């Protein structure tokens, strides 16, 4: 197996140090991004459905950039939703961030609770592949 490298962007050190997981792991040209939720750099939940979803995408973007990638490198997206009725809003926001064609593969999963704390409505997990 190729060398694995933890990707920990500035402002996400607490995730790695306190919760003990890497925001992403890079193996060769592939980046496996852990589920990103709508919390800010102080690890506080962002209020409001749209604002929280935007923050989750901003966190995804930040992790990818720290790994030397961008949203256009995403090939697989898995999202978890506490209320599947939020999908129209999610899709609207997703289309602001993911504009490269072909679009990545996508799986949406309904979940009772996210992030171990009440209030989180969406979590975004991704796999990105850098060009050779």
C-alpha positions, 0 to 999 in steps of 0.5 A, a space after each residue: 500500500 502507498 504511504 498514507 498521509 493525514 490531511 489536517 487543514 488550519 482550523 481543524 486541528 481540534 478534530 484531529 487532536 480532540 476527536 482523534 480522526 483525520 479530516 482526510 487521508 491521502 493515499 497516492 492520488 486519492 483523497 478520502 475525506 471524512 464526513 464534513 458537518 456544518 460547524 465553524 473553526 471553533 467547532 460550533 454548530 452553524 445555525 440555519 439549514 442553508 447556512 449549515 449546508 453551505 458550511 459543510 461544503 465550505 469545510 469539504 472545500 477547505 479539506 480538499 484544498 489542504 490536500 492539494 485538490 479541489 471540488 472538481 476532483 471529487 469522484 464520489 460523494 456520500 451525504 447523510 441527512 436527518 430530514 430527507 425533505 431537505 434534499 431540494 435545498 441540499 441539491 441547490 447548494 450542491 450545484 453551487 459547489 459541484 459544477 464539473 461534468 461529469 458529476 460525481 457518483 452520489 449516495 444520499 442516506 437518511 440518518 437519525 442523528 449526525 456528529 453525535 450531537 443534536 442539531 446537525 442536519 447534513 454530513 458530506 463525505 467524499 473521495 477525490 482523485 488527483 490527475 496523474 
